[in-house]
Amino acid sequence: MAANFIRKFAGTVGGSADGVRRLGDATPRFQGWNLAPLAGIPIVGLTFVHRFNAVSDTWSNAAGILGDALHRDGETLVRAADNYVAAEKASKAAIQQTRP
């Protein structure tokens, strides 16, 4: 029974990992095609663009790291649930062998 709860939690963690990865992939960046509004003030515009893109890159990298960590943790939880089930079965078998 506890293994089912662990597996459900592992699924939640895995889903969170997927969501974080999607957010990291969808992080906006300024590229050449969307710089037109800043064309009138190039120095200020380029400084803003560089800073914005640096923040976007940092967020995207952090989201990738967090997504990977959550994915690994979800896999670890699934293995823990499998170990729990195996231990429970072994325990029941050992108890049945000791009974006459």
Backbone atoms as SQL, in Angstrom:
CREATE TABLE atoms (id INTEGER PRIMARY KEY, chain TEXT, resi INTEGER, resn TEXT, atom TEXT, x REAL, y REAL, z REAL);
INSERT INTO atoms VALUES
  (1, 'A', 1, 'MET', 'N', 0.816, -1.195, 0.000),
  (2, 'A', 1, 'MET', 'CA', 0.000, 0.000, 0.000),
  (3, 'A', 1, 'MET', 'C', 0.864, 1.266, 0.000),
  (4, 'A', 2, 'ALA', 'N', 1.889, 1.297, 0.846),
  (5, 'A', 2, 'ALA', 'CA', 2.763, 2.474, 0.892),
  (6, 'A', 2, 'ALA', 'C', 3.499, 2.663, -0.426),
  (7, 'A', 3, 'ALA', 'N', 3.792, 1.576, -1.109),
  (8, 'A', 3, 'ALA', 'CA', 4.495, 1.671, -2.392),
  (9, 'A', 3, 'ALA', 'C', 3.659, 2.440, -3.411),
  (10, 'A', 4, 'ASN', 'N', 2.342, 2.301, -3.354),
  (11, 'A', 4, 'ASN', 'CA', 1.476, 3.042, -4.281),
  (12, 'A', 4, 'ASN', 'C', 1.584, 4.546, -4.051),
  (13, 'A', 5, 'PHE', 'N', 1.631, 4.946, -2.773),
  (14, 'A', 5, 'PHE', 'CA', 1.773, 6.365, -2.458),
  (15, 'A', 5, 'PHE', 'C', 3.130, 6.882, -2.930),
  (16, 'A', 6, 'ILE', 'N', 4.164, 6.069, -2.753),
  (17, 'A', 6, 'ILE', 'CA', 5.501, 6.468, -3.193),
  (18, 'A', 6, 'ILE', 'C', 5.521, 6.616, -4.713),
  (19, 'A', 7, 'ARG', 'N', 4.884, 5.687, -5.411),
  (20, 'A', 7, 'ARG', 'CA', 4.849, 5.769, -6.879),
  (21, 'A', 7, 'ARG', 'C', 4.053, 6.986, -7.356),
  (22, 'A', 8, 'LYS', 'N', 2.943, 7.293, -6.673),
  (23, 'A', 8, 'LYS', 'CA', 2.169, 8.480, -7.039),
  (24, 'A', 8, 'LYS', 'C', 3.001, 9.740, -6.832),
  (25, 'A', 9, 'PHE', 'N', 3.728, 9.784, -5.726),
  (26, 'A', 9, 'PHE', 'CA', 4.581, 10.939, -5.460),
  (27, 'A', 9, 'PHE', 'C', 5.693, 11.032, -6.505),
  (28, 'A', 10, 'ALA', 'N', 6.238, 9.881, -6.888),
  (29, 'A', 10, 'ALA', 'CA', 7.269, 9.856, -7.933),
  (30, 'A', 10, 'ALA', 'C', 6.707, 10.400, -9.242),
  (31, 'A', 11, 'GLY', 'N', 5.456, 10.061, -9.541),
  (32, 'A', 11, 'GLY', 'CA', 4.817, 10.598, -10.738),
  (33, 'A', 11, 'GLY', 'C', 4.648, 12.107, -10.667),
  (34, 'A', 12, 'THR', 'N', 4.310, 12.603, -9.481),
  (35, 'A', 12, 'THR', 'CA', 4.186, 14.044, -9.290),
  (36, 'A', 12, 'THR', 'C', 5.529, 14.733, -9.481),
  (37, 'A', 13, 'VAL', 'N', 6.570, 14.137, -8.915),
  (38, 'A', 13, 'VAL', 'CA', 7.914, 14.702, -9.061),
  (39, 'A', 13, 'VAL', 'C', 8.334, 14.685, -10.531),
  (40, 'A', 14, 'GLY', 'N', 8.054, 13.583, -11.221),
  (41, 'A', 14, 'GLY', 'CA', 8.380, 13.501, -12.645),
  (42, 'A', 14, 'GLY', 'C', 7.616, 14.528, -13.468),
  (43, 'A', 15, 'GLY', 'N', 6.348, 14.721, -13.131),
  (44, 'A', 15, 'GLY', 'CA', 5.560, 15.744, -13.822),
  (45, 'A', 15, 'GLY', 'C', 6.094, 17.143, -13.575),
  (46, 'A', 16, 'SER', 'N', 6.547, 17.382, -12.354),
  (47, 'A', 16, 'SER', 'CA', 7.159, 18.676, -12.044),
  (48, 'A', 16, 'SER', 'C', 8.431, 18.872, -12.856),
  (49, 'A', 17, 'ALA', 'N', 9.203, 17.803, -12.994),
  (50, 'A', 17, 'ALA', 'CA', 10.434, 17.885, -13.796),
  (51, 'A', 17, 'ALA', 'C', 10.110, 18.270, -15.234),
  (52, 'A', 18, 'ASP', 'N', 9.076, 17.658, -15.793),
  (53, 'A', 18, 'ASP', 'CA', 8.685, 17.982, -17.171),
  (54, 'A', 18, 'ASP', 'C', 8.234, 19.436, -17.290),
  (55, 'A', 19, 'GLY', 'N', 7.466, 19.895, -16.299),
  (56, 'A', 19, 'GLY', 'CA', 6.999, 21.281, -16.312),
  (57, 'A', 19, 'GLY', 'C', 8.139, 22.279, -16.218),
  (58, 'A', 20, 'VAL', 'N', 9.090, 22.000, -15.350),
  (59, 'A', 20, 'VAL', 'CA', 10.237, 22.897, -15.204),
  (60, 'A', 20, 'VAL', 'C', 11.063, 22.919, -16.487),
  (61, 'A', 21, 'ARG', 'N', 11.237, 21.764, -17.093),
  (62, 'A', 21, 'ARG', 'CA', 11.991, 21.720, -18.359),
  (63, 'A', 21, 'ARG', 'C', 11.282, 22.518, -19.456),
  (64, 'A', 22, 'ARG', 'N', 9.943, 22.406, -19.516),
  (65, 'A', 22, 'ARG', 'CA', 9.196, 23.172, -20.527),
  (66, 'A', 22, 'ARG', 'C', 9.350, 24.674, -20.291),
  (67, 'A', 23, 'LEU', 'N', 9.320, 25.081, -19.015),
  (68, 'A', 23, 'LEU', 'CA', 9.507, 26.501, -18.715),
  (69, 'A', 23, 'LEU', 'C', 10.895, 26.968, -19.130),
  (70, 'A', 24, 'GLY', 'N', 11.889, 26.132, -18.875),
  (71, 'A', 24, 'GLY', 'CA', 13.247, 26.488, -19.291),
  (72, 'A', 24, 'GLY', 'C', 13.368, 26.602, -20.798),
  (73, 'A', 25, 'ASP', 'N', 12.702, 25.707, -21.512),
  (74, 'A', 25, 'ASP', 'CA', 12.746, 25.744, -22.980),
  (75, 'A', 25, 'ASP', 'C', 12.001, 26.950, -23.545),
  (76, 'A', 26, 'ALA', 'N', 10.999, 27.427, -22.807),
  (77, 'A', 26, 'ALA', 'CA', 10.177, 28.539, -23.287),
  (78, 'A', 26, 'ALA', 'C', 10.686, 29.896, -22.804),
  (79, 'A', 27, 'THR', 'N', 11.858, 29.932, -22.201),
  (80, 'A', 27, 'THR', 'CA', 12.400, 31.190, -21.704),
  (81, 'A', 27, 'THR', 'C', 12.623, 32.152, -22.872),
  (82, 'A', 28, 'PRO', 'N', 12.062, 33.357, -22.769),
  (83, 'A', 28, 'PRO', 'CA', 12.188, 34.295, -23.895),
  (84, 'A', 28, 'PRO', 'C', 13.597, 34.890, -24.000),
  (85, 'A', 29, 'ARG', 'N', 13.993, 35.200, -25.194),
  (86, 'A', 29, 'ARG', 'CA', 15.273, 35.874, -25.472),
  (87, 'A', 29, 'ARG', 'C', 15.029, 36.918, -26.558),
  (88, 'A', 30, 'PHE', 'N', 15.779, 37.995, -26.477),
  (89, 'A', 30, 'PHE', 'CA', 15.747, 38.976, -27.556),
  (90, 'A', 30, 'PHE', 'C', 16.693, 38.515, -28.648),
  (91, 'A', 31, 'GLN', 'N', 16.177, 38.445, -29.859),
  (92, 'A', 31, 'GLN', 'CA', 16.976, 38.104, -31.035),
  (93, 'A', 31, 'GLN', 'C', 16.884, 39.278, -32.006),
  (94, 'A', 32, 'GLY', 'N', 17.510, 39.157, -33.130),
  (95, 'A', 32, 'GLY', 'CA', 17.525, 40.251, -34.096),
  (96, 'A', 32, 'GLY', 'C', 16.154, 40.706, -34.545),
  (97, 'A', 33, 'TRP', 'N', 15.219, 39.775, -34.739),
  (98, 'A', 33, 'TRP', 'CA', 13.904, 40.120, -35.286),
  (99, 'A', 33, 'TRP', 'C', 13.041, 40.898, -34.307),
  (100, 'A', 34, 'ASN', 'N', 13.320, 40.818, -32.997),
  (101, 'A', 34, 'ASN', 'CA', 12.454, 41.532, -32.051),
  (102, 'A', 34, 'ASN', 'C', 13.173, 42.692, -31.376),
  (103, 'A', 35, 'LEU', 'N', 14.222, 43.220, -32.014),
  (104, 'A', 35, 'LEU', 'CA', 14.932, 44.382, -31.480),
  (105, 'A', 35, 'LEU', 'C', 14.462, 45.696, -32.090),
  (106, 'A', 36, 'ALA', 'N', 13.528, 45.655, -33.010),
  (107, 'A', 36, 'ALA', 'CA', 13.075, 46.866, -33.701),
  (108, 'A', 36, 'ALA', 'C', 12.622, 47.977, -32.754),
  (109, 'A', 37, 'PRO', 'N', 11.888, 47.709, -31.681),
  (110, 'A', 37, 'PRO', 'CA', 11.485, 48.800, -30.792),
  (111, 'A', 37, 'PRO', 'C', 12.669, 49.492, -30.117),
  (112, 'A', 38, 'LEU', 'N', 13.805, 48.828, -30.025),
  (113, 'A', 38, 'LEU', 'CA', 14.959, 49.412, -29.355),
  (114, 'A', 38, 'LEU', 'C', 15.945, 50.041, -30.332),
  (115, 'A', 39, 'ALA', 'N', 15.617, 50.082, -31.608),
  (116, 'A', 39, 'ALA', 'CA', 16.557, 50.555, -32.628),
  (117, 'A', 39, 'ALA', 'C', 16.891, 52.034, -32.482),
  (118, 'A', 40, 'GLY', 'N', 16.013, 52.827, -31.924),
  (119, 'A', 40, 'GLY', 'CA', 16.254, 54.261, -31.792),
  (120, 'A', 40, 'GLY', 'C', 17.276, 54.614, -30.733),
  (121, 'A', 41, 'ILE', 'N', 17.484, 53.755, -29.764),
  (122, 'A', 41, 'ILE', 'CA', 18.442, 54.031, -28.693),
  (123, 'A', 41, 'ILE', 'C', 19.393, 52.841, -28.559),
  (124, 'A', 42, 'PRO', 'N', 20.379, 52.750, -29.430),
  (125, 'A', 42, 'PRO', 'CA', 21.184, 51.532, -29.522),
  (126, 'A', 42, 'PRO', 'C', 21.988, 51.186, -28.273),
  (127, 'A', 43, 'ILE', 'N', 22.625, 52.139, -27.625),
  (128, 'A', 43, 'ILE', 'CA', 23.471, 51.803, -26.470),
  (129, 'A', 43, 'ILE', 'C', 22.612, 51.300, -25.320),
  (130, 'A', 44, 'VAL', 'N', 21.567, 52.036, -24.998),
  (131, 'A', 44, 'VAL', 'CA', 20.673, 51.609, -23.919),
  (132, 'A', 44, 'VAL', 'C', 19.983, 50.315, -24.301),
  (133, 'A', 45, 'GLY', 'N', 19.560, 50.237, -25.552),
  (134, 'A', 45, 'GLY', 'CA', 18.876, 49.031, -26.011),
  (135, 'A', 45, 'GLY', 'C', 19.757, 47.804, -25.941),
  (136, 'A', 46, 'LEU', 'N', 20.992, 47.919, -26.388),
  (137, 'A', 46, 'LEU', 'CA', 21.900, 46.772, -26.352),
  (138, 'A', 46, 'LEU', 'C', 22.242, 46.360, -24.927),
  (139, 'A', 47, 'THR', 'N', 22.385, 47.333, -24.036),
  (140, 'A', 47, 'THR', 'CA', 22.643, 47.012, -22.626),
  (141, 'A', 47, 'THR', 'C', 21.459, 46.258, -22.040),
  (142, 'A', 48, 'PHE', 'N', 20.260, 46.737, -22.333),
  (143, 'A', 48, 'PHE', 'CA', 19.066, 46.055, -21.841),
  (144, 'A', 48, 'PHE', 'C', 18.970, 44.646, -22.409),
  (145, 'A', 49, 'VAL', 'N', 19.203, 44.525, -23.718),
  (146, 'A', 49, 'VAL', 'CA', 19.103, 43.220, -24.375),
  (147, 'A', 49, 'VAL', 'C', 20.110, 42.253, -23.782),
  (148, 'A', 50, 'HIS', 'N', 21.336, 42.712, -23.601),
  (149, 'A', 50, 'HIS', 'CA', 22.369, 41.835, -23.029),
  (150, 'A', 50, 'HIS', 'C', 21.978, 41.384, -21.621),
  (151, 'A', 51, 'ARG', 'N', 21.513, 42.324, -20.816),
  (152, 'A', 51, 'ARG', 'CA', 21.126, 41.975, -19.442),
  (153, 'A', 51, 'ARG', 'C', 19.927, 41.031, -19.436),
  (154, 'A', 52, 'PHE', 'N', 18.938, 41.321, -20.255),
  (155, 'A', 52, 'PHE', 'CA', 17.753, 40.468, -20.326),
  (156, 'A', 52, 'PHE', 'C', 18.128, 39.060, -20.776),
  (157, 'A', 53, 'ASN', 'N', 18.960, 38.957, -21.808),
  (158, 'A', 53, 'ASN', 'CA', 19.372, 37.643, -22.301),
  (159, 'A', 53, 'ASN', 'C', 20.224, 36.902, -21.279),
  (160, 'A', 54, 'ALA', 'N', 21.047, 37.622, -20.509),
  (161, 'A', 54, 'ALA', 'CA', 21.844, 36.972, -19.460),
  (162, 'A', 54, 'ALA', 'C', 20.931, 36.372, -18.394),
  (163, 'A', 55, 'VAL', 'N', 19.902, 37.123, -18.010),
  (164, 'A', 55, 'VAL', 'CA', 18.939, 36.607, -17.026),
  (165, 'A', 55, 'VAL', 'C', 18.184, 35.416, -17.612),
  (166, 'A', 56, 'SER', 'N', 17.785, 35.510, -18.858),
  (167, 'A', 56, 'SER', 'CA', 17.075, 34.405, -19.512),
  (168, 'A', 56, 'SER', 'C', 17.938, 33.154, -19.588),
  (169, 'A', 57, 'ASP', 'N', 19.214, 33.334, -19.929),
  (170, 'A', 57, 'ASP', 'CA', 20.122, 32.187, -19.997),
  (171, 'A', 57, 'ASP', 'C', 20.311, 31.552, -18.630),
  (172, 'A', 58, 'THR', 'N', 20.453, 32.395, -17.601),
  (173, 'A', 58, 'THR', 'CA', 20.608, 31.875, -16.239),
  (174, 'A', 58, 'THR', 'C', 19.371, 31.091, -15.828),
  (175, 'A', 59, 'TRP', 'N', 18.191, 31.637, -16.110),
  (176, 'A', 59, 'TRP', 'CA', 16.955, 30.940, -15.766),
  (177, 'A', 59, 'TRP', 'C', 16.843, 29.627, -16.525),
  (178, 'A', 60, 'SER', 'N', 17.150, 29.652, -17.804),
  (179, 'A', 60, 'SER', 'CA', 17.053, 28.440, -18.608),
  (180, 'A', 60, 'SER', 'C', 18.011, 27.365, -18.094),
  (181, 'A', 61, 'ASN', 'N', 19.236, 27.761, -17.763),
  (182, 'A', 61, 'ASN', 'CA', 20.203, 26.801, -17.216),
  (183, 'A', 61, 'ASN', 'C', 19.745, 26.253, -15.870),
  (184, 'A', 62, 'ALA', 'N', 19.237, 27.136, -15.003),
  (185, 'A', 62, 'ALA', 'CA', 18.757, 26.697, -13.688),
  (186, 'A', 62, 'ALA', 'C', 17.562, 25.759, -13.833),
  (187, 'A', 63, 'ALA', 'N', 16.674, 26.066, -14.764),
  (188, 'A', 63, 'ALA', 'CA', 15.519, 25.194, -14.992),
  (189, 'A', 63, 'ALA', 'C', 15.970, 23.827, -15.485),
  (190, 'A', 64, 'GLY', 'N', 16.988, 23.796, -16.318),
  (191, 'A', 64, 'GLY', 'CA', 17.519, 22.517, -16.784),
  (192, 'A', 64, 'GLY', 'C', 18.103, 21.697, -15.649),
  (193, 'A', 65, 'ILE', 'N', 18.858, 22.354, -14.777),
  (194, 'A', 65, 'ILE', 'CA', 19.454, 21.658, -13.632),
  (195, 'A', 65, 'ILE', 'C', 18.367, 21.138, -12.701),
  (196, 'A', 66, 'LEU', 'N', 17.380, 21.992, -12.393),
  (197, 'A', 66, 'LEU', 'CA', 16.292, 21.577, -11.507),
  (198, 'A', 66, 'LEU', 'C', 15.468, 20.465, -12.137),
  (199, 'A', 67, 'GLY', 'N', 15.187, 20.574, -13.421),
  (200, 'A', 67, 'GLY', 'CA', 14.427, 19.527, -14.108),
  (201, 'A', 67, 'GLY', 'C', 15.148, 18.190, -14.066),
  (202, 'A', 68, 'ASP', 'N', 16.462, 18.216, -14.297),
  (203, 'A', 68, 'ASP', 'CA', 17.243, 16.975, -14.236),
  (204, 'A', 68, 'ASP', 'C', 17.236, 16.385, -12.831),
  (205, 'A', 69, 'ALA', 'N', 17.381, 17.256, -11.818),
  (206, 'A', 69, 'ALA', 'CA', 17.382, 16.774, -10.432),
  (207, 'A', 69, 'ALA', 'C', 16.035, 16.155, -10.068),
  (208, 'A', 70, 'LEU', 'N', 14.952, 16.808, -10.456),
  (209, 'A', 70, 'LEU', 'CA', 13.625, 16.260, -10.167),
  (210, 'A', 70, 'LEU', 'C', 13.406, 14.939, -10.895),
  (211, 'A', 71, 'HIS', 'N', 13.874, 14.851, -12.121),
  (212, 'A', 71, 'HIS', 'CA', 13.727, 13.605, -12.887),
  (213, 'A', 71, 'HIS', 'C', 14.480, 12.464, -12.193),
  (214, 'A', 72, 'ARG', 'N', 15.714, 12.731, -11.777),
  (215, 'A', 72, 'ARG', 'CA', 16.493, 11.695, -11.072),
  (216, 'A', 72, 'ARG', 'C', 15.831, 11.319, -9.749),
  (217, 'A', 73, 'ASP', 'N', 15.314, 12.315, -9.033),
  (218, 'A', 73, 'ASP', 'CA', 14.643, 12.019, -7.766),
  (219, 'A', 73, 'ASP', 'C', 13.398, 11.174, -7.986),
  (220, 'A', 74, 'GLY', 'N', 12.652, 11.452, -9.048),
  (221, 'A', 74, 'GLY', 'CA', 11.479, 10.640, -9.365),
  (222, 'A', 74, 'GLY', 'C', 11.857, 9.198, -9.646),
  (223, 'A', 75, 'GLU', 'N', 12.938, 9.005, -10.399),
  (224, 'A', 75, 'GLU', 'CA', 13.406, 7.641, -10.675),
  (225, 'A', 75, 'GLU', 'C', 13.855, 6.946, -9.394),
  (226, 'A', 76, 'THR', 'N', 14.506, 7.686, -8.510),
  (227, 'A', 76, 'THR', 'CA', 14.944, 7.117, -7.230),
  (228, 'A', 76, 'THR', 'C', 13.745, 6.692, -6.394),
  (229, 'A', 77, 'LEU', 'N', 12.686, 7.495, -6.411),
  (230, 'A', 77, 'LEU', 'CA', 11.482, 7.139, -5.659),
  (231, 'A', 77, 'LEU', 'C', 10.828, 5.880, -6.215),
  (232, 'A', 78, 'VAL', 'N', 10.826, 5.721, -7.523),
  (233, 'A', 78, 'VAL', 'CA', 10.266, 4.503, -8.120),
  (234, 'A', 78, 'VAL', 'C', 11.076, 3.293, -7.683),
  (235, 'A', 79, 'ARG', 'N', 12.400, 3.412, -7.704),
  (236, 'A', 79, 'ARG', 'CA', 13.243, 2.294, -7.246),
  (237, 'A', 79, 'ARG', 'C', 13.014, 2.012, -5.763),
  (238, 'A', 80, 'ALA', 'N', 12.816, 3.059, -4.967),
  (239, 'A', 80, 'ALA', 'CA', 12.541, 2.866, -3.541),
  (240, 'A', 80, 'ALA', 'C', 11.224, 2.119, -3.349),
  (241, 'A', 81, 'ALA', 'N', 10.215, 2.452, -4.135),
  (242, 'A', 81, 'ALA', 'CA', 8.936, 1.743, -4.046),
  (243, 'A', 81, 'ALA', 'C', 9.105, 0.284, -4.436),
  (244, 'A', 82, 'ASP', 'N', 9.888, 0.024, -5.477),
  (245, 'A', 82, 'ASP', 'CA', 10.151, -1.362, -5.883),
  (246, 'A', 82, 'ASP', 'C', 10.869, -2.131, -4.774),
  (247, 'A', 83, 'ASN', 'N', 11.838, -1.484, -4.138),
  (248, 'A', 83, 'ASN', 'CA', 12.554, -2.125, -3.026),
  (249, 'A', 83, 'ASN', 'C', 11.619, -2.395, -1.852),
  (250, 'A', 84, 'TYR', 'N', 10.717, -1.457, -1.599),
  (251, 'A', 84, 'TYR', 'CA', 9.759, -1.629, -0.511),
  (252, 'A', 84, 'TYR', 'C', 8.867, -2.842, -0.775),
  (253, 'A', 85, 'VAL', 'N', 8.383, -2.972, -2.004),
  (254, 'A', 85, 'VAL', 'CA', 7.528, -4.110, -2.367),
  (255, 'A', 85, 'VAL', 'C', 8.305, -5.413, -2.251),
  (256, 'A', 86, 'ALA', 'N', 9.548, -5.431, -2.739),
  (257, 'A', 86, 'ALA', 'CA', 10.367, -6.645, -2.662),
  (258, 'A', 86, 'ALA', 'C', 10.637, -7.032, -1.212),
  (259, 'A', 87, 'ALA', 'N', 10.915, -6.060, -0.366),
  (260, 'A', 87, 'ALA', 'CA', 11.166, -6.346, 1.047),
  (261, 'A', 87, 'ALA', 'C', 9.905, -6.864, 1.730),
  (262, 'A', 88, 'GLU', 'N', 8.765, -6.298, 1.370),
  (263, 'A', 88, 'GLU', 'CA', 7.508, -6.749, 1.957),
  (264, 'A', 88, 'GLU', 'C', 7.200, -8.191, 1.550),
  (265, 'A', 89, 'LYS', 'N', 7.434, -8.523, 0.287),
  (266, 'A', 89, 'LYS', 'CA', 7.209, -9.898, -0.176),
  (267, 'A', 89, 'LYS', 'C', 8.163, -10.868, 0.510),
  (268, 'A', 90, 'ALA', 'N', 9.418, -10.484, 0.636),
  (269, 'A', 90, 'ALA', 'CA', 10.399, -11.349, 1.300),
  (270, 'A', 90, 'ALA', 'C', 10.045, -11.541, 2.766),
  (271, 'A', 91, 'SER', 'N', 9.558, -10.500, 3.390),
  (272, 'A', 91, 'SER', 'CA', 9.163, -10.590, 4.796),
  (273, 'A', 91, 'SER', 'C', 7.973, -11.531, 4.967),
  (274, 'A', 92, 'LYS', 'N', 6.994, -11.420, 4.087),
  (275, 'A', 92, 'LYS', 'CA', 5.830, -12.314, 4.164),
  (276, 'A', 92, 'LYS', 'C', 6.238, -13.762, 3.922),
  (277, 'A', 93, 'ALA', 'N', 7.140, -13.980, 2.967),
  (278, 'A', 93, 'ALA', 'CA', 7.607, -15.341, 2.682),
  (279, 'A', 93, 'ALA', 'C', 8.370, -15.908, 3.869),
  (280, 'A', 94, 'ALA', 'N', 9.178, -15.088, 4.516),
  (281, 'A', 94, 'ALA', 'CA', 9.941, -15.552, 5.682),
  (282, 'A', 94, 'ALA', 'C', 9.010, -15.893, 6.838),
  (283, 'A', 95, 'ILE', 'N', 7.979, -15.098, 7.020),
  (284, 'A', 95, 'ILE', 'CA', 7.018, -15.368, 8.098),
  (285, 'A', 95, 'ILE', 'C', 6.272, -16.666, 7.818),
  (286, 'A', 96, 'GLN', 'N', 5.878, -16.883, 6.568),
  (287, 'A', 96, 'GLN', 'CA', 5.155, -18.111, 6.224),
  (288, 'A', 96, 'GLN', 'C', 6.032, -19.343, 6.391),
  (289, 'A', 97, 'GLN', 'N', 7.319, -19.228, 6.168),
  (290, 'A', 97, 'GLN', 'CA', 8.226, -20.368, 6.323),
  (291, 'A', 97, 'GLN', 'C', 8.443, -20.722, 7.789),
  (292, 'A', 98, 'THR', 'N', 8.304, -19.758, 8.674),
  (293, 'A', 98, 'THR', 'CA', 8.522, -20.038, 10.097),
  (294, 'A', 98, 'THR', 'C', 7.287, -20.628, 10.761),
  (295, 'A', 99, 'ARG', 'N', 6.150, -20.493, 10.138),
  (296, 'A', 99, 'ARG', 'CA', 4.916, -21.046, 10.721),
  (297, 'A', 99, 'ARG', 'C', 4.801, -22.521, 10.352),
  (298, 'A', 100, 'PRO', 'N', 4.376, -23.317, 11.290),
  (299, 'A', 100, 'PRO', 'CA', 4.234, -24.756, 11.014),
  (300, 'A', 100, 'PRO', 'C', 3.035, -25.074, 10.156);
